[in-house]
Amino acid sequence: MFILAVGLLIGRAIGWYLSTWGSNWNWREKLFLLPGNSAKATVQAAIGAIPLSQGIVGGEIILAIAALSILITAPLGAWSTATFAPKLLQKGEVDPTKVTVASRTLLLAAVDNSPLAVEVLKKVGDLARQTNGEAIVLYVITIPDQAVVEHLRRQTQQLLSDIRHEFITTTGNIPEEIINTAQRYGVTDIILGKRGHQPWERVLVGSVSQGVLETSSIPVILIESPQN
């Protein structure tokens, strides 16, 4: 058993060395392959049941040994990887062309004092949950009314209670404040409601969404009013 274990270690060391021949790996990195890849019994365990299923004598013993190999090599590999990695490896620069970086999803919900605010918040909640994102809820105050602000704040807390969010208020031109806030926070999407289906309604209440669409370089999602 001792000779088998030593032979296995030496054989694997030679194999990893030859596999990395001509690479830019240093000797420490090559040496780490031995403990880092020591847990290699999954294939043996998978095929260990074949002799038993074929009725070969001693098949149950072969299966037991194959399963035992996982119990031994898996914790050994986990321990040796964590132990030798700090000693043999050095943290280098990451090549950005060879990795995928998940971008942060930050949604801006522009709400007003209308039933459409609920639809906007629901949509933001759905998108944030799907992308593990966060939300900024913006209310641009045109007529100061603390009761309205508190009402929207409660709605936001109720509908986005499981999502990291921030409720903020500002004053000024509504489309401009939406764009400025989106750029200041670096949001990935703007979600706002669009009311008005008749021509005169689009002039009165569709100007906000139209203004944001025309000036925003950030993707805009419009939520139509459920009332037609």
C-alpha positions as CSV (number, residue, x, y, z in Angstrom):
1,M,0.0,0.0,0.0
2,F,2.9,2.3,0.9
3,I,4.6,1.6,-2.4
4,L,1.4,2.2,-4.3
5,A,0.8,5.5,-2.6
6,V,4.4,6.7,-3.3
7,G,4.2,5.5,-6.9
8,L,0.9,7.3,-7.3
9,L,2.4,10.6,-6.0
10,I,5.5,10.3,-8.2
11,G,3.6,9.3,-11.2
12,R,1.2,12.2,-10.9
13,A,4.0,14.6,-10.3
14,I,5.7,13.5,-13.5
15,G,2.4,13.6,-15.4
16,W,1.6,17.2,-14.2
17,Y,5.2,18.3,-15.0
18,L,5.0,16.9,-18.5
19,S,1.5,18.4,-19.1
20,T,2.8,21.9,-18.3
21,W,6.0,21.5,-20.2
22,G,6.7,24.6,-22.3
23,S,4.1,26.7,-20.4
24,N,4.9,29.9,-18.5
25,W,4.1,28.3,-15.2
26,N,6.8,28.4,-12.5
27,W,7.8,25.5,-10.4
28,R,5.7,26.5,-7.5
29,E,2.6,26.5,-9.7
30,K,3.5,23.2,-11.1
31,L,4.1,21.7,-7.7
32,F,0.7,22.9,-6.5
33,L,-1.1,20.8,-9.1
34,L,-0.2,17.7,-7.0
35,P,-2.2,18.6,-3.9
36,G,-4.6,20.7,-5.8
37,N,-5.7,17.8,-7.9
38,S,-5.4,15.0,-5.3
39,A,-9.2,14.5,-5.1
40,K,-9.7,12.4,-8.2
41,A,-11.8,9.5,-7.1
42,T,-15.2,10.5,-8.6
43,V,-14.6,8.5,-11.8
44,Q,-13.5,5.5,-9.9
45,A,-16.6,5.6,-7.7
46,A,-18.8,6.0,-10.8
47,I,-17.5,2.9,-12.5
48,G,-17.1,1.0,-9.2
49,A,-20.6,-0.3,-9.5
50,I,-20.1,-1.9,-12.9
51,P,-18.4,-5.1,-11.6
52,L,-21.2,-5.6,-9.1
53,S,-23.9,-5.1,-11.8
54,Q,-22.1,-7.6,-14.0
55,G,-22.1,-10.2,-11.3
56,I,-18.3,-10.3,-11.0
57,V,-17.1,-12.0,-7.9
58,G,-16.0,-9.4,-5.3
59,G,-18.0,-6.7,-7.0
60,E,-19.4,-5.4,-3.7
61,I,-15.8,-5.1,-2.4
62,I,-14.7,-3.1,-5.5
63,L,-17.7,-0.8,-5.1
64,A,-17.0,-0.3,-1.4
65,I,-13.3,0.6,-2.1
66,A,-14.4,3.0,-4.9
67,A,-16.8,4.8,-2.5
68,L,-14.2,4.8,0.2
69,S,-11.7,6.5,-2.2
70,I,-14.1,9.5,-2.2
71,L,-14.3,9.7,1.5
72,I,-10.5,9.7,1.7
73,T,-9.4,11.9,-1.2
74,A,-12.1,14.5,-1.1
75,P,-11.3,15.9,2.4
76,L,-7.6,15.3,1.7
77,G,-7.9,17.4,-1.4
78,A,-9.8,20.2,0.3
79,W,-7.3,20.4,3.1
80,S,-4.2,20.3,0.9
81,T,-5.6,22.9,-1.5
82,A,-6.3,25.4,1.4
83,T,-2.9,24.5,3.0
84,F,-0.5,24.7,0.1
85,A,-2.2,27.4,-2.0
86,P,-0.9,30.3,0.2
87,K,2.6,28.8,0.3
88,L,3.0,28.0,-3.4
89,L,0.8,30.5,-5.2
90,Q,0.9,34.2,-5.5
91,K,-2.1,36.4,-6.5
92,G,-1.5,38.0,-9.8
93,E,-3.3,40.4,-12.1
94,V,-6.5,39.2,-13.7
95,D,-6.7,39.2,-17.5
96,P,-10.0,41.0,-18.2
97,T,-10.3,39.4,-21.6
98,K,-10.5,35.9,-20.0
99,V,-13.1,36.5,-17.3
100,T,-16.7,37.5,-17.1
101,V,-17.6,40.2,-14.7
102,A,-21.2,40.4,-13.6
103,S,-22.3,44.0,-13.7
104,R,-24.4,45.5,-10.9
105,T,-28.1,46.1,-11.6
106,L,-29.3,49.3,-10.1
107,L,-32.8,50.4,-11.2
108,L,-34.3,53.9,-10.9
109,A,-38.0,54.0,-10.3
110,A,-39.5,57.4,-11.0
111,V,-42.9,57.6,-9.2
112,D,-45.6,60.2,-8.9
113,N,-48.8,60.7,-6.9
114,S,-50.9,58.4,-9.0
115,P,-52.1,54.7,-8.9
116,L,-49.5,54.1,-11.6
117,A,-46.8,54.4,-9.0
118,V,-47.7,51.0,-7.7
119,E,-47.3,49.4,-11.1
120,V,-43.9,51.0,-11.5
121,L,-42.8,49.7,-8.1
122,K,-44.1,46.2,-8.8
123,K,-42.1,46.2,-12.1
124,V,-39.0,47.4,-10.4
125,G,-39.4,44.7,-7.7
126,D,-39.8,42.0,-10.3
127,L,-36.7,43.1,-12.2
128,A,-34.6,43.5,-9.1
129,R,-35.5,40.0,-7.8
130,Q,-34.6,38.5,-11.2
131,T,-31.2,40.1,-11.3
132,N,-30.4,40.4,-7.6
133,G,-30.4,44.1,-8.1
134,E,-31.0,47.2,-6.1
135,A,-33.4,50.1,-6.6
136,I,-33.5,53.9,-6.3
137,V,-37.0,55.3,-5.9
138,L,-37.3,58.9,-7.0
139,Y,-40.2,61.4,-6.4
140,V,-39.8,64.8,-7.9
141,I,-41.8,67.2,-5.8
142,T,-43.8,69.8,-7.8
143,I,-46.3,70.8,-5.1
144,P,-44.9,70.4,-1.5
145,D,-47.1,67.9,0.4
146,Q,-45.5,65.9,3.1
147,A,-48.5,63.5,3.2
148,V,-47.8,62.5,-0.4
149,V,-44.2,61.9,0.3
150,E,-44.9,59.7,3.3
151,H,-47.5,57.8,1.3
152,L,-45.0,57.0,-1.4
153,R,-42.4,56.1,1.1
154,R,-44.7,53.6,2.7
155,Q,-45.7,52.1,-0.6
156,T,-42.0,51.7,-1.5
157,Q,-41.2,50.0,1.8
158,Q,-44.2,47.7,1.4
159,L,-43.5,46.6,-2.2
160,L,-39.7,46.6,-2.0
161,S,-39.2,45.3,1.5
162,D,-37.0,42.4,0.4
163,I,-34.9,44.5,-1.9
164,R,-32.1,46.9,-1.1
165,H,-33.5,50.3,-2.0
166,E,-33.4,54.0,-1.3
167,F,-36.2,56.5,-1.4
168,I,-35.2,60.0,-2.4
169,T,-37.0,63.2,-3.2
170,T,-35.9,66.3,-5.2
171,T,-37.5,69.3,-6.8
172,G,-37.2,70.8,-10.3
173,N,-38.0,69.9,-13.8
174,I,-39.2,66.3,-13.7
175,P,-37.5,64.8,-16.8
176,E,-34.3,66.7,-16.0
177,E,-34.2,65.5,-12.4
178,I,-34.9,61.9,-13.5
179,I,-32.0,62.0,-15.9
180,N,-29.6,63.8,-13.5
181,T,-30.4,61.3,-10.7
182,A,-29.9,58.4,-13.0
183,Q,-26.5,59.6,-14.1
184,R,-25.5,60.6,-10.5
185,Y,-26.2,57.1,-9.2
186,G,-25.0,55.3,-12.3
187,V,-28.3,53.3,-12.7
188,T,-28.6,50.6,-15.3
189,D,-32.3,51.2,-16.2
190,I,-34.9,53.8,-15.7
191,I,-38.5,52.7,-15.0
192,L,-41.4,55.2,-15.1
193,G,-45.1,55.2,-15.8
194,K,-46.7,56.5,-19.0
195,R,-50.2,57.8,-18.8
196,G,-52.3,59.2,-21.6
197,H,-53.8,57.4,-24.5
198,Q,-55.7,60.2,-26.2
199,P,-53.8,62.9,-28.1
200,W,-54.7,65.6,-25.5
201,E,-53.6,63.3,-22.7
202,R,-50.3,62.7,-24.3
203,V,-49.7,66.4,-24.4
204,L,-50.6,66.9,-20.7
205,V,-49.2,63.8,-19.0
206,G,-47.1,62.1,-21.5
207,S,-44.5,64.8,-21.7
208,V,-42.5,63.5,-18.8
209,S,-42.0,60.0,-20.3
210,Q,-41.4,61.5,-23.7
211,G,-38.8,64.0,-22.3
212,V,-36.9,61.2,-20.6
213,L,-37.0,59.0,-23.7
214,E,-35.6,61.8,-25.9
215,T,-32.7,62.8,-23.6
216,S,-31.7,59.6,-21.7
217,S,-28.7,57.6,-22.7
218,I,-29.7,55.0,-20.2
219,P,-32.3,52.4,-21.2
220,V,-35.9,53.4,-20.3
221,I,-38.7,51.0,-19.5
222,L,-42.2,52.5,-19.7
223,I,-45.1,51.1,-17.7
224,E,-48.5,51.7,-19.3
225,S,-51.5,52.7,-17.3
226,P,-53.7,49.6,-16.8
227,Q,-56.7,51.9,-17.4
228,N,-57.5,52.2,-21.1
